[in-house]
């Protein structure tokens, strides 16, 4: 149920946040199709050079780096008019292959890989673009961003965003960002339960819910004297008694005792 809510929330964010691809600035390596109407009407495919130029009929090299396709259209039309080639030039610029504006979505998503930033895109947009989180995926996405040789890491909680959390944490992505979707956090339950083993740790899960996930108590099991083993910051395991409402933490080990009465 929780995974459905997360996916639904991400889909709504994606639909409401979709933008026009014409707003994206072009860069080196991008392929543009330029059509000048009233000339031959034949489109010309041209690649943006490392210096940021494209080759345009009549004009030769035109600098377009950092311009959107709409801005490139306006610049080409203006130069055609100013240089006397056409009185009222109509120009269309279409980005057919954008390689300069990409991000990577990796880890526990259905379709990991590189994706084009075809407009302002947030973390949830791109996770949805990559097919969403897999059943083994967790709520946490790590955004890795490198600027001027400095790499930063920021964690974003998809569950909190899907439940109406702070929208400012749904970061707008930039070129060459990397999103890493972590595996789901786990807990372990052993002793007198029907299905001992390792399970997915859901948000806000209690010991009682953990018992239910493990199939409930065996005929010999008892809720009295429930214990958890938990690893501390020093790496050492600590054992302590808990109640049904104790909240679990990642990698907790729940042990259910046998009843002697």
C-alpha angles and dihedrals in degrees: 000000000000093000089052091053092050092049092046091050091050091049092053091049090050094050094047095043100049113128139192113275088215089073094065116103114237124231144179114317096022115130117224130191109214120195121185109194117215091033112075092311085227113136119235120212114213135169123225108246125224088260090056101253135128129197114245127185112261093003104059112202118018123182111233105154111134093016126117117234089257092052090047090053091052093047094050092046091049093051092047089052097042092049092050099246096121135007098214108011119193112203132183123193119189124183105225098174123019115191101150096070109052139133132195123235111194141165125036101011128115095243112024116190145087120318133192119246095226092172139338103328130182131208092264091048092057096042088053090047088056091057097267132271117322121235088261092050125104137216097261124091119185116212112206114195128177120196126167090350094306118116121204130185125207128181120219122192110219092191093057092048092049090052093055100272126161105313091205087072089063090087122210106238128235134204115294094012115150123215117199116191108205127219116263116271115253141209132194131224125191141164125047101007128115096241112024117188145080121326141178113270108229124205111281094000116174130206089254091055089048090055089052091049088053091055096261130274125324118236088267096045126104135191089218114104096014111179137195129201111209131179114233130212089268090059094248123129117240125193122208140159120258142185131233091266098050110124116237124231128207114290094009115157114217116200121195115202128220116252114238094195 
